[in-house]
Amino acid sequence: MQKTLLGKWVLVLLLIFLSFSIIIYAKIVLLPLTLAGLLAMLFMPISRWLERKGIGRALASLLCVLLLIGIISAVIYFFIWQINAITQDVSAIQRNVMSKTHQLEMFLYKSFGITPSSQEEIIKGKNSDGLSSMISSFMGSLIFFVTNFIIMLVYIFMLLYSRRHLKIFILKLIPDDQKEKTENIISASSRATQHYLFGFGLLVTLLWFLYSVSFSIIGVKNPVFFASLCGLLEVIPFVGSITGITLTVLMVISQGGSGAMILTVLIVYVVIQFTQFYVIQPSLLGGEVDINPLIAIVVLILGEMTWGLGGMVIAIPLTGMAKIIFDNVEELRPYGYLLGRHSRPKENMFLKLKHLFRGKAIDNRQEK
């Protein structure tokens, strides 16, 4: 009995090891395909709406891809516009940075006896590779990103266009008595992902508004840019928000902000983060992708280990989809319970509105 159990666990560990090996080595194919799958689910309602208006599926899929390109282009243009506004004050920023650098050098000299010349030698030693290597590395990363982005757009179009074909293929793999249940799981996973991604977009927009108003009141220069940065970096859970506020604080320091302003920025960050986690996020996202915080941290680390930054972005939605599948398969329900929270999941804003309008429609029919 013990040998049988041991052999079973050995096979499970071997399967996990092989799965992670395939995921890591096939990153160049699987990462853009997975991102495309999530975005295709987000644009699927738009594609269906266009098809109901009489537009062919191919054209509807193409319009969804063009809409995505338009949204990304608008975001890039906005950040370029804001960066150009910041560069107008570059001379003042340089003076403040030089002043802060001199103060730091004097602090290190008085506290640790490291002379300014020694500090310059240490910095030069760390930057001995030169500017050329940094430029070549950046260009290589940029080419890799653009190539994968184009591939991802092609994937999105193909997934939207051939979604019914793929669904029938999955159902053909399932026994006849399990087809209806499998179809329900597919629909539930798709709806949960759509609600999560759309709700997350609203969350980023709301955070942008809150940070913009707060930073403007505090007196931070270019508040809209840093508010947008803090909101956009929320796509990387935990790490993104900390990175955004760190960059904001560094820019406030470089712009000559006082210690009171820096402290106020940090207080605003803590208050908004608290409001986000306990008020805004439960209302927008609900409990459909409500992952246990411990599991969330683990999957984020695993996502970064396997697929880097992209893995961290898609870790939570994929875990939420896995939870839905586990909850609907009898043998896997304990794992679904492990992935979720212990408390009763809350209904998100979209389902509340849906039930509200459905209730009004029923009441109107009864009155008639």
C-alpha positions as CSV (number, residue, x, y, z in Angstrom):
1,M,0.0,0.0,0.0
2,Q,2.8,2.4,0.9
3,K,4.7,1.6,-2.2
4,T,1.6,2.2,-4.3
5,L,1.0,5.6,-2.6
6,L,4.7,6.5,-3.0
7,G,4.6,5.6,-6.7
8,K,1.5,7.8,-7.2
9,W,3.2,10.8,-5.6
10,V,6.4,10.2,-7.6
11,L,4.3,10.3,-10.8
12,V,2.5,13.5,-9.7
13,L,5.8,15.2,-8.9
14,L,7.2,14.0,-12.3
15,L,4.1,15.4,-14.1
16,I,4.5,18.8,-12.3
17,F,8.2,18.9,-13.2
18,L,7.6,18.1,-16.8
19,S,4.7,20.6,-17.0
20,F,6.8,23.4,-15.7
21,S,9.7,22.5,-18.0
22,I,7.4,22.7,-21.0
23,I,5.9,26.0,-19.8
24,I,9.3,27.5,-19.4
25,Y,10.9,26.3,-22.6
26,A,7.8,27.0,-24.7
27,K,7.4,30.6,-23.3
28,I,7.9,32.2,-26.6
29,V,4.8,30.4,-28.0
30,L,2.6,30.0,-24.9
31,L,2.9,33.5,-23.3
32,P,1.5,35.5,-26.3
33,L,-1.0,32.8,-26.9
34,T,-2.2,32.9,-23.3
35,L,-2.4,36.7,-23.3
36,A,-4.3,36.6,-26.6
37,G,-6.7,34.1,-25.1
38,L,-7.5,36.4,-22.2
39,L,-7.9,39.4,-24.4
40,A,-10.0,37.4,-26.9
41,M,-12.4,36.6,-24.0
42,L,-12.6,40.3,-23.2
43,F,-13.5,41.3,-26.7
44,M,-15.8,38.3,-27.4
45,P,-19.0,40.2,-26.3
46,I,-18.1,43.0,-28.7
47,S,-17.5,40.5,-31.5
48,R,-20.9,38.8,-30.9
49,W,-22.6,42.2,-30.8
50,L,-21.1,43.1,-34.2
51,E,-22.1,39.8,-35.6
52,R,-25.7,40.3,-34.4
53,K,-25.7,43.6,-36.4
54,G,-25.0,41.6,-39.6
55,I,-21.2,42.0,-39.7
56,G,-19.3,38.8,-40.7
57,R,-17.3,37.1,-38.1
58,A,-14.0,37.8,-39.9
59,L,-14.7,41.5,-40.1
60,A,-16.0,41.6,-36.5
61,S,-12.8,39.9,-35.3
62,L,-10.7,42.4,-37.3
63,L,-12.6,45.3,-35.8
64,C,-12.0,44.0,-32.3
65,V,-8.2,43.8,-33.0
66,L,-8.2,47.3,-34.5
67,L,-10.1,48.6,-31.4
68,L,-7.4,47.1,-29.1
69,I,-4.7,48.7,-31.2
70,G,-6.5,52.0,-31.0
71,I,-6.7,51.8,-27.2
72,I,-3.1,50.9,-26.8
73,S,-2.0,53.7,-29.2
74,A,-4.1,56.2,-27.2
75,V,-2.4,55.1,-24.0
76,I,1.1,55.4,-25.6
77,Y,0.3,58.8,-27.0
78,F,-1.0,60.0,-23.7
79,F,2.2,59.0,-21.9
80,I,4.5,60.5,-24.6
81,W,2.5,63.7,-24.3
82,Q,2.9,63.7,-20.5
83,I,6.6,62.9,-20.7
84,N,7.1,65.8,-23.1
85,A,5.5,68.1,-20.5
86,I,7.9,66.8,-17.9
87,T,11.0,67.3,-20.1
88,Q,10.1,71.0,-20.2
89,D,11.3,71.3,-16.6
90,V,14.4,69.1,-17.2
91,S,16.8,71.9,-16.3
92,A,15.2,72.5,-12.9
93,I,15.1,68.7,-12.3
94,Q,18.8,68.4,-13.1
95,R,19.6,71.2,-10.6
96,N,17.5,69.5,-7.9
97,V,19.1,66.1,-8.6
98,M,22.6,67.6,-8.5
99,S,21.8,69.3,-5.2
100,K,20.3,66.1,-3.7
101,T,23.3,64.1,-5.0
102,H,25.7,66.5,-3.4
103,Q,23.8,66.2,-0.1
104,L,24.0,62.4,-0.3
105,E,27.7,62.5,-1.0
106,M,28.3,64.7,2.0
107,F,26.2,62.4,4.2
108,L,28.1,59.3,3.1
109,Y,31.4,61.2,3.7
110,K,30.5,62.4,7.2
111,S,28.9,59.1,8.3
112,F,31.1,56.5,6.7
113,G,34.2,58.4,5.6
114,I,33.7,57.6,1.9
115,T,35.1,60.6,-0.1
116,P,33.2,61.9,-3.1
117,S,36.0,60.8,-5.4
118,S,35.7,57.2,-4.1
119,Q,32.0,57.3,-4.6
120,E,32.5,58.3,-8.2
121,E,35.0,55.5,-8.8
122,I,32.5,53.0,-7.3
123,I,29.7,54.2,-9.6
124,K,32.0,54.2,-12.7
125,G,33.1,50.6,-11.8
126,K,29.5,49.5,-11.8
127,N,28.8,51.2,-15.1
128,S,31.9,50.0,-16.9
129,D,30.0,48.2,-19.6
130,G,29.2,51.6,-21.1
131,L,26.2,53.1,-22.9
132,S,26.5,51.0,-26.0
133,S,25.7,47.7,-24.3
134,M,22.6,49.3,-22.7
135,I,21.4,50.6,-26.0
136,S,21.9,47.2,-27.7
137,S,20.1,45.4,-24.9
138,F,17.2,47.9,-25.1
139,M,16.8,47.6,-28.8
140,G,16.9,43.8,-28.6
141,S,14.1,43.9,-26.0
142,L,12.1,46.3,-28.0
143,I,12.3,44.2,-31.2
144,F,11.3,41.1,-29.2
145,F,8.4,43.0,-27.6
146,V,7.1,44.3,-31.0
147,T,7.4,40.9,-32.6
148,N,5.5,39.2,-29.8
149,F,2.9,41.9,-29.8
150,I,2.2,41.4,-33.6
151,I,2.0,37.7,-33.0
152,M,-0.4,38.2,-30.2
153,L,-2.7,40.3,-32.4
154,V,-2.8,37.5,-34.9
155,Y,-3.7,35.1,-32.2
156,I,-6.5,37.3,-31.0
157,F,-8.0,37.5,-34.5
158,M,-7.7,33.7,-35.0
159,L,-9.2,32.9,-31.6
160,L,-12.2,35.2,-32.1
161,Y,-12.7,34.0,-35.6
162,S,-12.5,30.2,-34.9
163,R,-13.9,30.2,-31.3
164,R,-16.8,28.0,-32.2
165,H,-14.5,25.5,-33.9
166,L,-12.3,25.3,-30.8
167,K,-15.3,24.9,-28.5
168,I,-16.6,22.0,-30.6
169,F,-13.2,20.4,-30.6
170,I,-13.1,20.5,-26.7
171,L,-16.6,19.1,-26.5
172,K,-15.7,16.2,-28.8
173,L,-13.0,15.2,-26.3
174,I,-15.7,14.9,-23.6
175,P,-18.1,11.9,-23.1
176,D,-21.7,12.6,-24.1
177,D,-23.0,12.6,-20.5
178,Q,-20.4,15.3,-19.5
179,K,-20.9,17.6,-22.5
180,E,-23.5,19.9,-20.9
181,K,-21.5,20.3,-17.7
182,T,-18.3,21.0,-19.7
183,E,-20.1,23.6,-21.8
184,N,-21.3,25.3,-18.5
185,I,-17.8,25.3,-17.2
186,I,-16.5,26.9,-20.4
187,S,-19.2,29.6,-20.3
188,A,-18.6,30.3,-16.6
189,S,-14.9,30.6,-17.1
190,S,-15.4,32.9,-20.0
191,R,-17.9,35.2,-18.1
192,A,-15.6,35.3,-15.1
193,T,-12.6,36.3,-17.1
194,Q,-14.6,39.0,-19.0
195,H,-16.0,40.5,-15.8
196,Y,-12.5,40.4,-14.2
197,L,-10.8,42.1,-17.1
198,F,-13.5,44.7,-17.6
199,G,-13.8,45.4,-13.9
200,F,-10.0,45.7,-13.7
201,G,-10.1,48.3,-16.4
202,L,-12.6,50.3,-14.5
203,L,-10.5,49.8,-11.3
204,V,-7.4,51.3,-13.1
205,T,-9.5,54.2,-14.4
206,L,-10.9,54.9,-10.9
207,L,-7.5,54.7,-9.3
208,W,-6.2,57.1,-12.0
209,F,-8.9,59.6,-11.0
210,L,-8.3,59.3,-7.3
211,Y,-4.5,59.6,-7.6
212,S,-4.9,62.6,-10.0
213,V,-7.1,64.5,-7.6
214,S,-5.0,63.7,-4.6
215,F,-1.7,64.5,-6.3
216,S,-3.1,67.8,-7.6
217,I,-4.3,68.8,-4.1
218,I,-0.9,67.9,-2.6
219,G,0.9,70.0,-5.3
220,V,2.8,67.3,-7.2
221,K,3.9,68.5,-10.6
222,N,2.5,66.6,-13.6
223,P,0.0,64.8,-11.3
224,V,-2.0,63.2,-14.2
225,F,1.1,61.4,-15.5
226,F,2.1,59.9,-12.1
227,A,-1.5,59.1,-11.3
228,S,-1.8,57.2,-14.7
229,L,1.5,55.5,-13.9
230,C,0.3,54.3,-10.5
231,G,-3.0,53.1,-12.0
232,L,-1.6,51.4,-15.0
233,L,1.1,49.5,-13.0
234,E,-1.8,47.9,-11.0
235,V,-1.8,45.2,-13.8
236,I,1.2,43.8,-11.9
237,P,-0.4,42.8,-8.5
238,F,1.4,44.0,-5.4
239,V,4.7,44.9,-7.1
240,G,3.2,47.3,-9.6
241,S,1.6,49.7,-7.1
242,I,4.8,49.8,-5.0
243,T,6.8,50.6,-8.1
244,G,4.4,53.3,-9.2
245,I,4.5,55.2,-5.9
246,T,8.3,54.7,-5.6
247,L,8.7,56.4,-9.0
248,T,6.4,59.2,-7.9
249,V,8.3,59.8,-4.7
250,L,11.6,59.9,-6.6
251,M,10.3,62.4,-9.0
252,V,8.9,64.5,-6.2
253,I,12.4,64.5,-4.6
254,S,14.0,65.4,-8.0
255,Q,11.5,68.2,-8.4
256,G,12.6,69.7,-5.1
257,G,9.5,68.5,-3.1
258,S,9.6,69.0,0.7
259,G,9.7,66.2,3.2
260,A,6.1,67.1,4.2
261,M,5.0,66.6,0.5
262,I,6.7,63.2,0.3
263,L,5.1,62.1,3.5
264,T,1.7,63.2,2.3
265,V,2.1,61.3,-1.0
266,L,2.9,58.2,1.0
267,I,-0.2,58.7,3.2
268,V,-2.4,59.2,0.2
269,Y,-1.0,56.0,-1.3
270,V,-1.8,54.0,1.9
271,V,-5.3,55.4,2.1
272,I,-6.1,54.7,-1.6
273,Q,-4.6,51.2,-1.4
274,F,-6.8,50.5,1.7
275,T,-9.9,51.8,-0.1
276,Q,-9.0,49.8,-3.2
277,F,-8.7,46.5,-1.4
278,Y,-11.6,46.8,1.0
279,V,-14.2,48.9,-0.9
280,I,-13.5,49.4,-4.6
281,Q,-12.1,46.0,-5.7
282,P,-14.8,43.9,-4.0
283,S,-17.5,46.0,-5.7
284,L,-16.0,45.9,-9.2
285,L,-14.5,42.4,-9.2
286,G,-16.7,40.5,-6.7
287,G,-15.9,36.9,-5.8
288,E,-15.6,35.3,-9.3
289,V,-11.8,35.6,-9.3
290,D,-11.5,35.9,-5.5
291,I,-8.2,34.1,-4.8
292,N,-6.8,33.3,-1.4
293,P,-4.1,35.9,-0.6
294,L,-1.5,33.2,0.1
295,I,-2.2,31.4,-3.1
296,A,-2.1,34.8,-5.0
297,I,1.4,35.4,-3.7
298,V,2.5,31.9,-4.6
299,V,1.1,32.0,-8.2
300,L,2.6,35.5,-8.7
301,I,6.0,34.2,-7.8
302,L,5.6,31.1,-10.0
303,G,4.4,33.3,-12.8
304,E,7.5,35.5,-12.6
305,M,9.7,32.5,-12.4
306,T,8.3,30.9,-15.5
307,W,7.2,33.8,-17.8
308,G,8.6,36.9,-16.1
309,L,6.6,40.1,-16.1
310,G,3.9,38.6,-18.4
311,G,3.5,35.7,-16.1
312,M,2.8,38.0,-13.2
313,V,0.1,39.8,-15.2
314,I,-1.8,36.7,-16.2
315,A,-1.3,34.7,-13.0
316,I,-4.4,35.8,-11.2
317,P,-6.9,35.5,-14.1
318,L,-5.6,32.0,-14.9
319,T,-5.8,30.9,-11.3
320,G,-9.4,32.2,-11.2
321,M,-10.3,30.2,-14.3
322,A,-8.6,27.1,-12.7
323,K,-10.7,27.7,-9.5
324,I,-14.0,27.7,-11.6
325,I,-13.0,24.5,-13.3
326,F,-12.1,22.9,-10.0
327,D,-15.3,24.0,-8.3
328,N,-17.3,22.3,-11.1
329,V,-15.5,19.0,-11.1
330,E,-16.4,16.7,-8.1
331,E,-12.9,15.3,-7.7
332,L,-11.2,18.7,-7.8
333,R,-13.5,20.7,-5.5
334,P,-11.0,20.5,-2.5
335,Y,-8.5,22.3,-4.7
336,G,-11.0,24.9,-5.7
337,Y,-11.7,25.5,-2.0
338,L,-8.0,25.8,-1.4
339,L,-7.6,28.5,-4.1
340,G,-10.5,30.6,-2.9
341,R,-11.2,32.6,0.2
342,H,-12.9,31.1,3.2
343,S,-15.6,33.7,3.3
344,R,-18.7,33.7,1.1
345,P,-17.8,35.3,-2.3
346,K,-19.4,38.6,-3.0
347,E,-21.4,39.3,-6.1
348,N,-19.7,41.8,-8.4
349,M,-21.2,45.0,-9.8
350,F,-22.0,43.6,-13.2
351,L,-24.1,40.8,-11.8
352,K,-25.9,43.2,-9.4
353,L,-26.8,45.4,-12.4
354,K,-27.8,42.4,-14.4
355,H,-30.1,41.1,-11.7
356,L,-31.5,44.7,-11.1
357,F,-32.4,45.2,-14.7
358,R,-33.8,41.7,-15.0
359,G,-36.0,42.3,-12.0
360,K,-37.3,45.5,-13.5
361,A,-38.0,43.8,-16.7
362,I,-40.0,41.1,-14.9
363,D,-41.9,43.7,-12.9
364,N,-42.8,45.5,-16.1
365,R,-44.1,42.4,-17.8
366,Q,-46.2,41.6,-14.7
367,E,-47.7,45.1,-14.8
368,K,-48.6,44.7,-18.4
